Amino acid sequence: MDRWQLAIVRDDIARAEIADLPERAPAEGEVEVAIDLVALTANNITYAALGEKTPFLGPDAGYWDFFSDRDEPGRLPVWGFATVTRSVADGIVEGERFYGYWPLASHAVLTAGNVRDSGFSEATPRRAALPAPYNQYTRLAALGDHRDSDHDWWPIYRPLFLTGWLIADQFADEGDFGAATVIVSGASSKTALGFAQAMKARGQGPRLVALASSRSAGFTADTGLYDQVVDYGAINTIAAEGKVAMVDFAGNPAATRAVHERFGDNLAVDMKVGITHWDAERGGAPLPGPRPIGFFAPGRMQKRSADWGAQGLRERSEAAWLDFMPTARRLTAIDRRVGAEAALAAYRDAVAGRVDPRAGLLIEP
C-alpha cells in the first residue's frame, strides 16, 4: 500500500488494522510529509492506553487527539523522522527533513505555524490546547546533538531518554525525596534505562533496585545500571534502610500495591510514568503510604526552561544525550520492519508484550 495508516479501536487497543489513507492535497499553510523512520516502544503503548483521556494532557484530552477526531479510530503517535513531499507553507520546501511526533502511517498533513530556522509548530486547531513540546517539529539540520552515526537510535531513545533524564533531574532537585533506595518498576523499558543512566551519571546517589519479569531479568541485570534486580513476585525480599522511593514505568497495580504494603510510610514517593501493563485490573482498597503522583515531561521541561532558559535546557539535555549514546548502542540491537503489514505486526507484538527488551523496533513505513 502506498498510503496507509494504523487504525486502532479507541477503547480496545489490542484491536487494530491497516486502513487506507486518502490522499489530500495540502491547503494554504500546510505541508505533507512522507514518514521515513519511526520507533515503536512501550512508551507508545502508554500513549494508546491513555488515548481516550488523561489528566496529563488536560481535563478533556487524550493522546488520540493529536491525530484523529473524536469520531475516528485512534491513530498511534510515534517519534521519528519525515520528509516534506508537498508544501504550501512559506519557509518550508519539499525535500526538507524534520524530527518530531507523527502518526504511525505512511504520510501526514500538518499545519505549519511559527515557521523559523529551527522548524515549525503544528497549528491545527485540535492540537492548540495540547502540550507544546508534542507540537514542535525540528529541521534535521537544527538538531544540535544529532549525529549521522546515531540516526537509528534517535526514534528509539531520544524522547524516552529525555523523559528519564528529566525524572532524574527532579530527583536531584528534590534531594531524592530523602530516599536512600529507588525502586524502578518496568526497569527494562527504554525510559527506565534513560532514568537509571542519568541517576548513575550523578555519581553517588540512591541505590537503584530494578523490578523485572522473569523474561526481562537477564537483560536488566546485564545493563549494569541497577544495583539489584528483583522479580515482581519477590518484592517482600527487598531490604532497604530509611526512606524508599518508587518510579513506576510499568503501571502494574499488583506491583504498586506490593511496594506500598512492604514499605508503608517509609515510601517517600510513588511516581507514575508509564502504563505498559495497560490491561491489568485497577482499583481496590486504598494504598498504604503516600498517594501516587504522576510525572509529565512537558511540565518539567517548562519548569527547567524557566529556570535555565530554553538554550540552557537544550545545552544540558543535548550533552546528556551524547553521553548516553554509548549505552544505547551497547544495550539495543536494531530490529527494522518495513511496510504496513510489518508495522501492524510490530504493534501487535508491542501490545502483547512480546518485544525483546534488547531490541529497538524501527518502522520504515
CORRA-V154041 format. One line per field, one symbol per residue. psi: psi as a letter, one per 30 degrees, with the letter a starting at -180 (. if undefined). burial: b if it has 24 or more other C-alpha atoms within 12 Angstrom, else e. A space follows every 10 residues. Layout:
psi = ???
burial = ???
This chain:
psi = kejlkkkkke giffjllklk jkkkkklkgl kkkkkekllj lfeeeeeefg eekkfeflfh llfffegklf gllkkkklka klkkekkgkk fklkfkkkka jlljlellkl jjlhklefbl kkgkeffefl keffgkkkke ffjfgkkefg effeeefeee eeeeeeeeee eeeghgggkf kkkjkhffle eeeeeeeeee ffbkalkkkk kklfefeeee effgfkfkkk kffgeffkkk kalklkjjfe hjeeeeeeee eefbffjekj jkelififgk klaalkklal kkllkjeeee eeefeeefle eeeeeeeeee eeefeeeeee fkkkjkkkle eeeeeeeeee efggkkffkj jkkj.
burial = eeebbbbbbb eebbebbbbe eeeeeeeebb bbbbbbbbbb bbbbbbbbbb bbbbebbeee bbbbbbbbee eebbbbbbbb bbbbbbbbbe ebbeebbbbb bbbbbbbbbb bbbebeeebb bbbeeebeeb bebbbbbbbb eebebbeeee bbbbbbbbbb bbbbbbbbbb bbeeebbebb bbbbbbbbbb bbbbbbbbbb eeeebbbbbb bbbeebbbbb bebbbbbbbb bbeebeebeb eebbbbbbbb bbbbbbbbbb ebbbebbbbb bbbbbbbbee eeeeeebebb ebebbbbbbb beebeeeeee eebeebbbeb bbebbebbbe bbebbbbbbb bbbbbbbbeb bebebbbbbb bbbbb
